Amino acid sequence: MSKISKIPCAWLGTVAAVLTMLLISPFLLSGMVRLATADAICEPEALTEEYEVILVLGCGIKENGEPSDMLEDRLKTGIALYRAGAAPKILLSGDHEYDDYNEIAVMKRVCLEAGVPEEAILCDRYGLSTYESIVRAATIYEIDRAVIVTQTYHLYRALYIADKMGMETVGVNADIRTYRFQWYRSLREVLARCKDFYATQRDVLPAYTVAD
């Protein structure tokens, strides 16, 4: 009788251990990605050499055609780096897969209005995700060295993907203000780091493999 009663307890203990590992493992993997790339994040004044491009990652636009707060800050940071001579070109990577949504047009307009010459702006309309933006920068646009601009929580993943693609990159954060619902983005980013970790392991191709 005692043996029979112990079986369910042992089984429940195993299930509990497995569930615990499943819950913890994404955070462990996310932490590994952060540790692997933390040293590649620097302040603008720490950039002592010129890179090929400043890669600004897209981040949504408002209904009135203006960039979202995060995107506006990424563009401001990228433009400031361009003016400081961090790179001779800015690569804008965002979503313009369909005609009714155009991050790229908004990003390019902001750069032009800030005085960036049109010939210094490259546009990737198929930057549909962080993974696709980085992989396309490396494979389609053949970028070897880049300054990546986005918010800090997002930089770790972008830099990790770039490293796996063989790119030499540094990250400059665009944390100009406090963003609403940042706790939610940070939590979601844990899962996104896991997703892209496995994508790099499997060499997943981007949805589009053409420049435009």
Secondary structure, DSSP 4 states (H G I P E B T S, - for coil): -HHHHHHHHHHHHHHHHHHHHHHHHHHHHHHHHHHHHGGGB--GGG--S--SEEEEEP--B-TTSPBPHHHHHHHHHHHHHHHTTS-SEEEEE-B-SSTT--HHHHHHHHHHHTT--GGGEEEETB--SHHHHHHHHHHTS---EEEEEE-HHHHHHHHHHHHHTT-EEEEEE---S--TTHHHHHHHHHHHHHHHHHHHHHTPPPS--S--
